[in-house]
Amino acid sequence: MKTLSVGSMKWLLPFFLASCSLTPAQESPLPPALLQELKVQWPKNRTIHLVFHGHSVPAGYHHTPEVKPFDSYPLMAMQKIQKANPHAVINAIVTAIGGEDSVKGAARFEKDVLSLRPDIVFIDYALNDRRLPEAEVEKAWHSMAKAAKAKGVPVVFLTPTGAKDVRYDAPDEPLEIRAAIIRKVAAEEGIPVGDLLAAWKAELKKGTNQDRLLAQGNHPNKKGHEIAARVIAAMFGVR
């Protein structure tokens, strides 16, 4: 188990709700110790492991069955973070499985994710959680948060990227409800949220046609993944 300093536990403080529309004046919601590790130079540096857990979107599926990891947000975000921290050795590990939901992801969380001794974990399941009862979704996200905290591993919840036929901002829209559950659990557990859905909707409000962001109905293309990558990179202070 990793030993965290008092400073590194700041990720548990109430600024967890700072989403990725951070301004330069705002603090990163991530552990200061992690951000400092990215600045350490050889020979005192070490490999920083970023783990991306979830369904087909972080797994890199675009137009199924085609997988494009280099055009998907885990590696795109890593590239942005690496560019801003040129002395860091960063490893992006994808534990995502296409078609999976948070209940199945929670069941293998300790075995497949925490066993990797990650420095931080990003979780993205909301698109597939629409098929699950809300109570099961909430329980699964709580389970992953508690398991990560028990091991001293920082975790970030990600709201979903967009999809066709979604009624954005409608109170009875299943995707909006799942996003609200994610924010609620994050607030209760005291962990940060990367609000991909808010960033996606902001792009649509600029006048971008959603078809330009999607490879298929529920999978972003490179342009859609770029939205998510920017959100995640911003959490590291990368603009």
C-alpha positions in Angstrom: 0.0 0.0 0.0 1.2 3.5 -0.8 1.9 5.9 2.0 0.4 9.3 1.3 1.6 12.5 2.8 -0.8 14.9 4.4 -0.5 17.1 1.3 -1.3 14.3 -1.0 -4.6 13.8 0.8 -5.9 17.1 -0.4 -7.8 15.2 -3.1 -10.3 14.4 -0.4 -11.2 18.0 0.4 -14.3 19.8 -0.8 -12.7 21.2 -3.9 -13.5 17.8 -5.5 -16.3 19.4 -7.4 -13.9 21.5 -9.4 -14.5 20.1 -12.9 -12.4 20.5 -15.8 -13.5 23.9 -16.8 -10.8 25.1 -14.4 -9.5 28.6 -14.8 -5.8 29.4 -14.3 -6.6 30.9 -10.9 -8.2 27.6 -9.7 -6.2 24.8 -8.0 -6.1 21.4 -9.6 -8.4 19.0 -7.8 -5.7 16.3 -8.0 -3.2 15.4 -5.3 -0.4 17.9 -5.0 2.1 15.1 -4.5 1.1 13.6 -7.8 1.5 16.9 -9.6 4.9 17.3 -8.0 6.0 13.8 -9.1 5.4 14.9 -12.7 8.1 17.6 -12.2 10.8 15.3 -10.9 13.7 14.8 -13.2 16.0 11.9 -13.9 17.5 10.1 -12.0 15.1 10.8 -9.1 11.9 10.4 -11.2 9.8 7.3 -11.5 7.0 6.0 -13.8 3.6 7.6 -13.2 0.8 5.2 -13.9 -2.6 6.6 -15.1 -5.3 4.0 -15.3 -8.4 4.4 -17.4 -11.3 2.1 -16.4 -14.6 1.8 -18.1 -16.4 0.7 -21.2 -15.8 0.9 -25.0 -15.1 4.7 -25.1 -11.9 4.6 -23.0 -11.1 1.2 -24.5 -10.7 3.1 -27.8 -13.6 1.8 -29.9 -14.7 4.2 -32.6 -16.8 2.5 -35.3 -17.1 -0.9 -33.8 -15.2 -3.2 -34.2 -12.4 -0.7 -35.1 -10.2 0.3 -32.2 -8.1 3.5 -32.4 -6.2 3.9 -29.1 -4.1 6.8 -30.4 -7.2 8.7 -31.4 -8.9 8.1 -28.0 -8.8 10.1 -24.9 -6.6 8.0 -22.6 -3.5 8.3 -24.8 -4.5 11.8 -26.1 -4.7 13.0 -22.5 -1.4 11.4 -21.6 0.2 13.1 -24.6 -1.0 16.5 -23.4 0.2 15.8 -19.9 3.5 14.5 -21.1 4.1 17.6 -23.3 3.5 19.9 -20.3 5.8 17.7 -18.2 8.7 16.8 -20.5 10.8 15.2 -17.8 8.1 12.8 -16.6 7.8 9.1 -17.5 4.1 8.5 -17.9 2.3 5.2 -18.5 -1.4 5.2 -19.6 -2.9 1.9 -18.8 -6.4 1.0 -20.2 -8.4 -1.6 -18.2 -11.6 -0.7 -20.0 -13.8 -3.4 -21.6 -16.2 -2.8 -24.5 -19.8 -3.3 -23.5 -19.2 -3.3 -19.8 -21.2 -1.3 -17.1 -20.2 -0.1 -13.7 -21.5 -3.2 -11.9 -19.2 -5.5 -13.8 -16.4 -2.9 -13.6 -16.7 -2.7 -9.8 -16.6 -6.5 -9.5 -13.1 -6.6 -11.1 -11.9 -3.3 -9.8 -9.5 -4.6 -7.1 -8.2 -7.5 -9.2 -7.7 -5.6 -12.5 -7.2 -2.0 -11.5 -5.9 -1.6 -7.9 -3.5 -4.5 -8.4 -1.6 -2.3 -10.9 -0.7 0.1 -8.1 -1.9 3.1 -10.1 -1.1 6.7 -9.2 -4.6 7.8 -10.3 -7.6 6.1 -11.8 -10.2 7.6 -14.1 -13.6 5.8 -14.3 -16.1 6.2 -17.2 -19.2 4.0 -17.3 -22.3 6.2 -17.6 -23.2 5.4 -21.2 -23.6 1.7 -20.5 -25.1 2.4 -17.0 -28.3 3.6 -18.7 -29.4 -0.1 -18.9 -29.0 -0.6 -15.1 -31.3 0.4 -12.3 -30.2 3.7 -10.7 -29.7 2.1 -7.3 -27.3 -0.5 -8.8 -25.4 2.3 -10.5 -25.0 4.3 -7.4 -23.9 1.3 -5.4 -21.3 0.3 -8.0 -19.7 3.8 -8.1 -19.6 4.0 -4.3 -17.9 0.6 -4.3 -15.1 1.7 -6.6 -14.6 4.9 -4.7 -14.3 3.2 -1.4 -12.0 0.5 -2.7 -9.6 3.1 -4.2 -9.6 5.2 -1.0 -9.0 2.2 1.1 -5.8 1.6 -0.9 -4.8 5.3 -0.9 -5.3 5.6 -4.6 -6.8 8.8 -6.0 -9.7 8.3 -8.3 -11.6 10.6 -10.7 -15.1 10.0 -11.8 -15.9 11.0 -15.4 -19.3 11.9 -16.6 -20.1 10.6 -20.1 -19.3 11.8 -23.6 -22.4 12.4 -25.7 -24.5 10.1 -27.9 -27.2 10.2 -30.5 -30.8 10.5 -29.4 -29.8 12.0 -26.0 -32.2 14.8 -24.8 -29.6 17.0 -23.2 -30.7 18.8 -20.0 -34.0 17.0 -19.9 -34.6 15.9 -16.3 -35.9 12.5 -17.3 -33.0 11.7 -19.7 -31.3 8.5 -18.6 -27.8 9.8 -19.5 -28.4 13.0 -17.5 -29.7 11.0 -14.6 -26.6 8.8 -14.7 -24.3 11.8 -14.8 -26.2 13.3 -11.8 -25.6 10.0 -9.9 -21.9 10.2 -10.6 -21.7 13.8 -9.3 -23.7 12.8 -6.3 -21.6 9.9 -5.4 -18.4 11.9 -6.0 -19.7 14.6 -3.6 -20.5 12.0 -0.9 -17.1 10.3 -1.3 -15.2 13.5 -1.6 -13.5 12.9 -4.9 -13.0 14.9 -8.1 -15.3 14.8 -11.2 -14.1 15.3 -14.7 -17.3 16.6 -16.3 -17.0 15.3 -19.9 -20.7 15.8 -20.4 -20.6 19.4 -19.5 -17.7 20.0 -21.9 -19.5 18.0 -24.6 -22.7 20.1 -24.2 -20.6 23.3 -24.2 -19.2 22.3 -27.6 -22.7 21.7 -29.0 -23.8 25.1 -27.7 -21.0 26.7 -29.7 -22.9 25.4 -32.8 -20.9 22.2 -33.5 -23.0 19.5 -35.1 -22.9 16.4 -32.9 -22.4 14.2 -36.0 -18.9 15.8 -36.3 -18.1 14.4 -32.8 -19.3 10.9 -33.2 -17.8 7.8 -35.0 -21.1 6.0 -34.4 -24.2 6.5 -32.2 -22.5 6.1 -28.8 -18.7 6.4 -29.6 -16.8 9.6 -30.1 -14.5 10.1 -33.0 -11.1 11.8 -32.6 -12.7 15.2 -32.4 -15.1 14.0 -29.7 -12.3 12.3 -27.8 -10.3 15.5 -27.9 -13.0 17.2 -25.8 -12.5 14.5 -23.1 -8.7 14.7 -23.4 -8.8 18.4 -22.8 -11.0 18.0 -19.7 -8.6 15.4 -18.2 -5.5 17.3 -19.1 -7.0 20.5 -17.5 -7.2 18.6 -14.2 -3.4 18.4 -14.3 -3.2 22.1 -14.9 -2.6 21.7 -18.7 -4.3 24.3 -20.8 
